[in-house]
């Protein structure tokens, strides 16, 4: 039957219930136990821990309905799990029998009754009372137990969560990770701050921003591409350890690792450099795995990965030389490096990169990143790739920067922060020149930030962590869309 016909049938049932005096959409319901709590109570009684299987009141969505004469079995699912319900139809009140007669898969009900096990050993609530809480007017997908159409799953996430318990668990894992991350940062003495989403200058990252318009002020604003520059202002103002977990927005492509809006943690620690941040990242990742999964050993896409410190550390130069056969230290400008790439046998003609920094980044993403399955810290990047990081004292062409990789993708990015206002101004002016030449992702000079820097910022170590990718790792999810509740999608006609 077409969907419209099935929905019409359910509307007719709703109208019959209302005619019988049944309110199909209740205001509230006094639930005593979740499904898992009810199961635990039964197991405790069976183990001799309680006097008897007490009466419980549970609630959830009807996921299956099997009627056998004067009895019926329901599978009830709530936000914690599933429990079976036995309904003896003659024992229901007349109004409850009316409700049961009009019941559909997908309806949300409340059940009160004693706990028992069936002859097959299934933990069950034997219903002594049944209440309709919300009538489901649209039938669930026919194969609700295996909804696999990603277009439906991502566009109608609520159906995905109803049909696929692993999706629900993935988003629960996300919440647990964020909570554990906050506890970790607070234990290190960091204070959580909030910075503006609307910004007059989009700074702190190499990315194309989104633009919006404020009618009252009569001006354009940018949605932030990073929280970095405002958090640094707080360090300048006297805070010594600050962090923010927040949404950032970048007008870039969509892939299994990229979504235009995503969540980051950024932190800044006064009087630290990138070596201290490295140690914190190692401890942070191991802590999160223990807190959320109970072990520092995880499995990601078939790979067993140990997050235990210390992690492998290798310079970016050595990594690219090993995997691509190109030494960017020996080729310090774009034409020379491009020639070296081609001489190494790499077809760089369609890479669409036209600067030295972007070419180094392309070598990294193409040849090195996919090999970094076990936790690895890549150190010391060319200054052209990092306009906000401090130069190495022993090599002015490199900055003190590292990126953390796990499972073949970047999860962390950190610097010894540049606190020389003159050097910072020169670098941002060079970025402005690159932007004028057509590089839409070049940094924009934030004049107010440069002014703040001239008042003096202490030495500091900064860190950025991609929360969504971190959830991908700990939840063993192959795509960023799996771990964002509502990923960005093209609007359907």
C-alpha positions as CSV (number, residue, x, y, z in Angstrom):
1,X,0.0,0.0,0.0
2,X,1.3,3.5,-0.8
3,X,2.7,5.5,2.1
4,X,-0.2,7.9,2.0
5,X,-2.7,5.1,2.4
6,X,-0.8,3.7,5.4
7,X,-0.7,7.1,7.0
8,X,-4.4,7.5,6.3
9,X,-5.1,4.2,8.1
10,X,-3.2,5.4,11.1
11,X,-5.1,8.7,11.1
12,X,-8.3,6.8,11.2
13,X,-7.1,4.8,14.2
14,X,-6.2,8.0,16.0
15,X,-9.6,9.4,15.3
16,X,-11.3,6.2,16.6
17,X,-9.2,6.5,19.8
18,X,-10.2,10.1,20.4
19,X,-13.8,9.1,19.8
20,X,-13.4,6.5,22.5
21,X,-12.0,9.2,24.9
22,X,-8.4,8.2,24.6
23,X,-5.9,11.1,24.4
24,X,-3.2,9.8,22.0
25,X,-0.6,12.4,22.9
26,X,0.0,12.6,26.6
27,X,1.6,15.5,28.5
28,X,3.9,13.3,30.6
29,X,4.4,9.8,32.0
30,X,5.8,8.7,35.3
31,X,8.4,6.1,34.3
32,X,10.1,4.2,37.2
33,X,12.8,2.3,35.2
34,X,14.6,2.4,31.9
35,X,14.8,-0.9,30.0
36,X,18.3,-1.6,31.3
37,X,17.4,-0.7,34.8
38,X,14.4,-3.1,34.7
39,X,16.6,-5.9,33.4
40,X,19.2,-5.2,36.1
41,X,16.4,-5.4,38.7
42,X,15.3,-8.8,37.4
43,X,18.8,-10.1,37.4
44,X,19.4,-8.8,40.9
45,X,16.3,-10.7,42.1
46,X,17.4,-13.8,40.4
47,X,20.8,-13.6,42.1
48,X,19.1,-13.2,45.5
49,X,19.8,-9.6,45.9
50,X,16.2,-8.4,46.3
51,X,13.0,-9.8,47.8
52,X,11.2,-10.3,44.4
53,X,10.7,-8.9,40.9
54,X,9.1,-5.6,41.8
55,X,6.5,-4.0,39.5
56,X,8.1,-1.5,37.1
57,X,6.8,1.2,34.8
58,X,8.7,1.4,31.5
59,X,8.1,3.4,28.4
60,X,9.3,3.3,24.8
61,X,8.6,2.8,21.1
62,X,6.9,-0.4,19.9
63,X,9.4,-2.0,17.5
64,X,7.6,-5.3,17.0
65,X,4.1,-6.7,17.8
66,X,3.3,-10.5,17.8
67,X,-0.3,-11.4,18.6
68,X,-1.0,-15.1,19.6
69,X,-4.7,-15.5,20.4
70,X,-5.4,-13.8,23.7
71,X,-1.8,-12.8,24.3
72,X,0.7,-10.6,22.6
73,X,4.4,-9.9,22.8
74,X,5.8,-6.4,22.1
75,X,9.4,-5.3,21.8
76,X,9.7,-1.9,23.5
77,X,12.8,0.2,22.8
78,X,13.8,3.3,24.8
79,X,17.0,5.4,24.8
80,X,18.9,2.7,26.7
81,X,17.9,-0.5,25.1
82,X,15.1,-3.0,24.5
83,X,12.8,-5.0,26.7
84,X,10.0,-7.5,25.9
85,X,6.4,-6.9,27.1
86,X,3.8,-9.6,27.5
87,X,0.2,-8.4,27.1
88,X,-2.7,-10.6,28.2
89,X,-5.5,-9.0,26.4
90,X,-8.5,-10.2,28.5
91,X,-6.8,-8.7,31.6
92,X,-6.7,-5.2,30.1
93,X,-9.3,-2.6,31.0
94,X,-11.9,-1.9,28.3
95,X,-10.1,1.4,27.3
96,X,-6.7,-0.4,27.3
97,X,-8.2,-3.0,25.0
98,X,-9.3,-0.2,22.7
99,X,-5.7,1.2,22.7
100,X,-4.2,-2.2,22.1
101,X,-6.6,-2.9,19.2
102,X,-5.4,0.3,17.4
103,X,-1.7,-0.2,18.3
104,X,0.9,0.1,15.5
105,X,4.6,-0.4,15.2
106,X,6.2,2.9,16.0
107,X,3.7,4.0,18.7
108,X,5.2,5.1,21.9
109,X,3.6,3.5,25.0
110,X,4.0,3.1,28.7
111,X,3.6,-0.2,30.5
112,X,3.3,-1.0,34.1
113,X,3.7,-4.6,35.4
114,X,5.8,-7.3,37.1
115,X,9.1,-8.7,35.8
116,X,9.3,-12.3,34.7
117,X,11.1,-14.6,32.3
118,X,9.3,-16.5,29.5
119,X,9.8,-20.2,28.9
120,X,12.6,-19.2,26.4
121,X,14.3,-17.2,29.1
122,X,13.4,-13.8,27.7
123,X,13.3,-11.0,30.4
124,X,9.8,-9.6,30.2
125,X,7.4,-7.1,31.7
126,X,4.0,-8.7,32.2
127,X,1.7,-5.8,31.5
128,X,-0.9,-4.9,34.2
129,X,-1.5,-1.5,32.6
130,X,-0.9,0.0,29.1
131,X,-0.9,3.7,28.2
132,X,-0.6,5.3,24.7
133,X,1.8,8.2,24.9
134,X,2.3,9.2,21.3
135,X,0.6,7.7,18.1
136,X,3.0,7.2,15.2
137,X,1.3,8.4,12.1
138,X,3.9,7.4,9.6
139,X,5.0,3.8,9.3
140,X,8.6,3.1,10.0
141,X,10.8,2.1,7.1
142,X,9.8,-1.4,6.0
143,X,13.1,-2.9,7.1
144,X,13.5,-0.8,10.2
145,X,15.9,-3.3,11.6
146,X,18.4,-2.5,8.9
147,X,17.8,0.9,7.4
148,X,20.9,1.3,5.2
149,X,19.9,4.1,2.7
150,X,22.5,6.8,3.7
151,X,20.4,9.5,2.0
152,X,17.5,8.7,4.4
153,X,19.8,8.1,7.3
154,X,21.6,11.4,7.1
155,X,18.6,13.5,5.9
156,X,16.1,12.0,8.4
157,X,18.5,11.3,11.3
158,X,15.5,10.5,13.6
159,X,14.6,7.5,11.4
160,X,18.3,6.4,11.5
161,X,18.3,6.6,15.3
162,X,15.0,4.7,15.5
163,X,16.1,2.0,13.1
164,X,19.7,1.6,13.9
165,X,20.7,1.3,17.6
166,X,24.5,1.6,16.6
167,X,23.8,5.1,15.3
168,X,22.2,6.0,18.6
169,X,25.2,4.6,20.5
170,X,27.7,6.5,18.3
171,X,26.1,9.8,19.2
172,X,26.0,8.8,22.9
173,X,29.7,8.1,22.5
174,X,30.2,11.6,21.2
175,X,28.5,13.1,24.2
176,X,30.7,11.0,26.5
177,X,33.9,12.1,24.7
178,X,33.0,15.8,25.0
179,X,32.2,15.4,28.7
180,X,35.4,13.4,29.4
181,X,37.4,16.0,27.4
182,X,36.0,18.8,29.6
183,X,36.9,17.0,32.8
184,X,40.5,16.4,31.4
185,X,41.0,20.1,30.6
186,X,39.6,21.2,33.9
187,X,42.0,18.8,35.7
188,X,44.9,20.5,33.9
189,X,43.8,23.9,35.2
190,X,42.2,25.2,32.0
191,X,39.2,27.5,32.1
192,X,36.4,27.1,29.5
193,X,35.7,30.3,27.6
194,X,33.3,31.4,24.8
195,X,34.3,33.5,21.8
196,X,32.3,35.2,19.1
197,X,30.8,33.2,16.2
198,X,30.2,36.4,14.3
199,X,33.6,38.0,13.5
200,X,34.5,41.1,11.4
201,X,37.8,39.4,10.3
202,X,38.0,35.6,9.7
203,X,41.3,34.6,11.2
204,X,43.1,31.7,12.9
205,X,43.1,29.3,10.0
206,X,43.7,28.9,6.3
207,X,40.1,28.5,5.1
208,X,37.4,30.2,3.1
209,X,34.7,31.7,5.4
210,X,30.9,31.9,5.2
211,X,29.5,35.5,5.1
212,X,26.3,36.7,6.8
213,X,24.7,40.1,7.1
214,X,23.5,41.9,10.3
215,X,20.6,44.1,9.4
216,X,20.6,46.4,12.5
217,X,24.4,47.1,12.3
218,X,24.2,47.2,8.5
219,X,27.4,45.2,7.9
220,X,28.7,41.8,6.9
221,X,30.1,39.4,9.4
222,X,32.0,36.2,8.9
223,X,31.2,32.9,10.7
224,X,34.3,32.0,12.6
225,X,36.8,29.6,11.0
226,X,38.6,29.2,14.2
227,X,38.5,30.3,17.8
228,X,42.3,31.0,18.0
229,X,42.7,34.7,17.8
230,X,40.1,35.5,20.5
231,X,41.4,32.9,22.9
232,X,44.9,34.4,22.4
233,X,43.4,37.8,23.3
234,X,42.4,36.2,26.6
235,X,46.0,35.0,27.2
236,X,47.2,38.6,26.5
237,X,44.7,39.9,29.0
238,X,46.0,37.7,31.8
239,X,44.4,34.3,31.6
240,X,47.0,31.6,31.6
241,X,45.1,28.5,30.5
242,X,42.0,28.7,28.4
243,X,40.1,26.5,26.1
244,X,36.9,26.4,24.1
245,X,34.8,23.6,22.6
246,X,32.8,25.1,19.8
247,X,31.5,25.0,16.3
248,X,33.5,26.5,13.5
249,X,32.5,27.0,9.9
250,X,34.6,26.7,6.7
251,X,33.3,27.0,3.2
252,X,35.1,24.0,1.9
253,X,34.4,20.7,0.2
254,X,32.6,17.8,1.8
255,X,34.2,14.4,2.2
256,X,34.3,11.5,4.7
257,X,36.7,13.7,6.8
258,X,35.2,17.1,6.2
259,X,31.9,18.9,7.0
260,X,31.4,22.6,6.5
261,X,30.5,23.1,10.1
262,X,32.4,21.0,12.7
263,X,33.4,21.1,16.3
264,X,36.9,21.8,17.7
265,X,38.7,22.1,21.0
266,X,41.2,24.8,21.0
267,X,43.4,25.5,24.1
268,X,46.2,28.0,24.9
269,X,48.7,27.6,27.7
270,X,50.9,30.5,28.8
271,X,54.6,29.8,29.3
272,X,54.5,26.5,27.4
273,X,55.8,25.4,24.0
274,X,54.8,22.7,21.6
275,X,56.8,20.0,23.4
276,X,54.6,20.4,26.5
277,X,51.5,20.4,24.3
278,X,52.7,17.1,22.7
279,X,52.8,15.5,26.1
280,X,49.3,16.8,26.9
281,X,47.9,15.5,23.6
282,X,49.3,12.0,24.3
283,X,47.9,12.0,27.8
284,X,44.5,13.4,26.6
285,X,43.9,10.8,23.9
286,X,44.8,7.9,26.2
287,X,42.6,9.4,29.0
288,X,39.6,9.7,26.6
289,X,39.9,6.1,25.4
290,X,40.1,4.8,29.0
291,X,37.2,7.0,30.1
292,X,34.9,6.1,27.2
293,X,36.0,2.6,26.1
294,X,37.8,1.3,29.2
295,X,41.0,0.7,27.3
296,X,43.8,2.6,25.6
297,X,43.7,0.0,22.8
298,X,41.1,0.8,20.2
299,X,40.1,-0.7,16.8
300,X,39.6,1.7,13.9
301,X,38.4,0.3,10.5
302,X,40.1,-3.1,11.2
303,X,43.3,-1.7,12.7
304,X,44.3,-2.3,16.3
305,X,45.7,1.0,17.6
306,X,47.3,1.7,20.9
307,X,46.9,5.3,22.2
308,X,49.3,4.7,25.1
309,X,52.1,7.3,25.3
310,X,54.7,7.9,24.0
311,X,53.7,8.2,20.4
312,X,56.0,8.0,17.5
313,X,57.6,11.4,16.6
314,X,59.0,12.2,13.2
315,X,59.8,15.4,11.4
316,X,57.6,16.4,8.5
317,X,60.7,16.6,6.3
318,X,61.8,13.0,7.1
319,X,58.2,11.7,6.6
320,X,57.8,13.3,3.1
321,X,61.3,12.2,2.1
322,X,60.6,8.6,3.2
323,X,57.2,8.3,1.5
324,X,57.4,10.7,-1.5
325,X,61.2,10.9,-2.1
326,X,61.2,14.7,-2.0
327,X,63.2,17.0,0.3
328,X,61.4,20.3,0.7
329,X,64.4,21.6,2.7
330,X,66.5,21.3,-0.4
331,X,63.9,23.0,-2.6
332,X,62.9,26.2,-0.9
333,X,60.6,27.7,-3.6
334,X,57.6,26.5,-5.5
335,X,59.2,26.1,-9.0
336,X,62.1,24.1,-7.5
337,X,59.9,21.9,-5.3
338,X,57.4,21.3,-8.2
339,X,60.3,20.2,-10.4
340,X,61.5,17.8,-7.6
341,X,58.1,16.4,-7.3
342,X,57.9,15.7,-11.0
343,X,61.4,14.3,-11.0
344,X,60.4,11.8,-8.3
345,X,57.8,10.5,-10.7
346,X,54.7,12.1,-9.2
347,X,52.0,13.4,-11.6
348,X,51.4,16.8,-10.0
349,X,49.9,18.4,-13.0
350,X,46.3,18.1,-11.7
351,X,46.9,18.9,-8.1
352,X,45.7,22.5,-8.5
353,X,48.2,23.9,-6.0
354,X,50.3,27.0,-6.8
355,X,52.3,27.9,-3.7
356,X,55.2,26.2,-1.9
357,X,53.2,25.7,1.3
358,X,50.2,24.1,-0.5
359,X,52.5,21.8,-2.4
360,X,54.1,20.6,0.8
361,X,50.7,20.0,2.2
362,X,49.7,18.1,-0.8
363,X,52.7,15.8,-0.5
364,X,51.8,15.3,3.1
365,X,48.1,14.4,2.5
366,X,48.8,12.2,-0.6
367,X,51.8,10.2,0.5
368,X,52.3,10.4,4.2
369,X,48.9,10.8,5.9
370,X,47.4,7.5,4.7
371,X,50.3,5.6,6.2
372,X,49.9,7.1,9.7
373,X,47.7,4.5,11.3
374,X,49.4,4.2,14.7
375,X,49.5,7.5,16.7
376,X,52.2,9.7,15.2
377,X,53.3,13.3,15.8
378,X,54.7,15.1,12.7
379,X,57.0,17.9,13.7
380,X,58.4,21.1,12.3
381,X,56.6,22.5,9.3
382,X,57.7,25.1,6.8
383,X,57.0,28.7,7.9
384,X,54.9,29.2,4.7
385,X,52.3,26.7,6.0
386,X,52.1,28.2,9.5
387,X,51.7,32.0,9.7
388,X,50.7,32.0,13.4
389,X,53.5,29.7,14.7
390,X,56.9,30.6,16.1
391,X,60.0,29.9,14.1
392,X,62.6,27.3,15.3
393,X,65.6,29.0,16.8
394,X,67.9,26.7,14.8
395,X,66.2,27.0,11.5
396,X,64.2,30.2,10.5
397,X,62.6,28.3,7.6
398,X,60.7,26.0,10.0
399,X,58.2,26.6,12.8
400,X,57.6,24.7,16.0
401,X,54.4,23.0,14.9
402,X,53.1,19.5,15.1
403,X,50.1,17.6,13.8
404,X,48.8,14.4,15.5
405,X,47.6,11.6,13.2
406,X,45.7,8.5,14.1
407,X,44.0,6.0,11.8
408,X,45.3,7.8,8.7
409,X,43.8,11.2,9.5
410,X,44.8,14.4,11.3
411,X,43.2,14.8,14.7
412,X,45.3,17.5,16.3
413,X,47.3,20.6,15.3
414,X,49.5,22.6,17.6
415,X,52.1,25.4,17.7
416,X,54.5,27.2,19.8
417,X,52.5,30.4,19.3
418,X,54.1,33.4,17.6
419,X,54.2,36.2,20.1
420,X,56.5,38.6,18.2
421,X,54.1,41.3,16.9
422,X,56.5,42.5,14.2
423,X,57.1,39.0,12.8
424,X,53.4,38.3,13.0
425,X,52.5,41.5,11.1
426,X,55.0,40.7,8.3
427,X,53.7,37.2,7.9
428,X,50.0,38.3,7.8
429,X,51.0,40.9,5.2
430,X,52.5,38.2,3.1
431,X,49.2,36.2,3.5
432,X,47.3,39.3,2.3
433,X,49.5,39.4,-0.8
434,X,48.7,35.8,-1.5
435,X,45.0,36.5,-1.1
436,X,45.2,39.3,-3.6
437,X,46.8,36.8,-6.0
438,X,43.8,34.6,-5.7
439,X,44.4,32.3,-2.7
440,X,41.0,32.4,-1.0
441,X,42.2,30.4,2.0
442,X,45.1,32.7,2.9
443,X,45.0,34.3,6.3
444,X,43.4,37.7,6.7
445,X,45.2,40.3,8.9
446,X,43.2,41.0,12.0
447,X,44.3,44.5,12.9
448,X,42.8,44.4,16.4
449,X,44.6,41.1,17.2
450,X,47.9,42.6,15.9
451,X,47.2,45.6,18.2
452,X,46.6,43.3,21.2
453,X,49.8,41.4,20.4
454,X,51.7,44.6,20.6
455,X,50.8,44.8,24.3
456,X,52.7,41.6,24.9
457,X,51.7,38.0,24.9
458,X,53.6,35.5,27.0
459,X,55.2,32.5,25.4
460,X,52.3,30.0,24.8
461,X,51.5,26.6,23.4
462,X,48.3,26.3,21.4
463,X,46.3,23.2,20.4
464,X,43.4,22.4,18.1
465,X,41.6,19.0,18.2
466,X,38.9,18.0,15.8
467,X,36.2,16.6,18.0
468,X,34.3,14.9,15.1
469,X,37.4,13.0,13.9
470,X,38.1,12.0,17.5
471,X,34.6,10.6,17.7
472,X,35.2,8.7,14.4
473,X,38.2,7.0,15.9
474,X,36.7,6.0,19.3
475,X,33.3,5.0,17.7
476,X,35.0,3.2,14.8
477,X,33.0,5.3,12.3
478,X,34.2,5.4,8.7
479,X,32.7,8.8,7.9
480,X,32.3,12.2,9.6
481,X,28.6,12.1,8.7
482,X,28.2,9.2,11.1
483,X,29.3,11.2,14.1
484,X,27.6,14.5,13.4
485,X,23.9,14.4,14.4
486,X,22.8,16.5,11.4
487,X,25.5,16.7,8.7
488,X,25.4,19.3,6.0
489,X,23.5,18.1,2.9
490,X,22.3,19.6,-0.4
491,X,18.7,20.7,-0.2
492,X,16.4,18.4,-2.2
493,X,14.1,19.9,-4.8
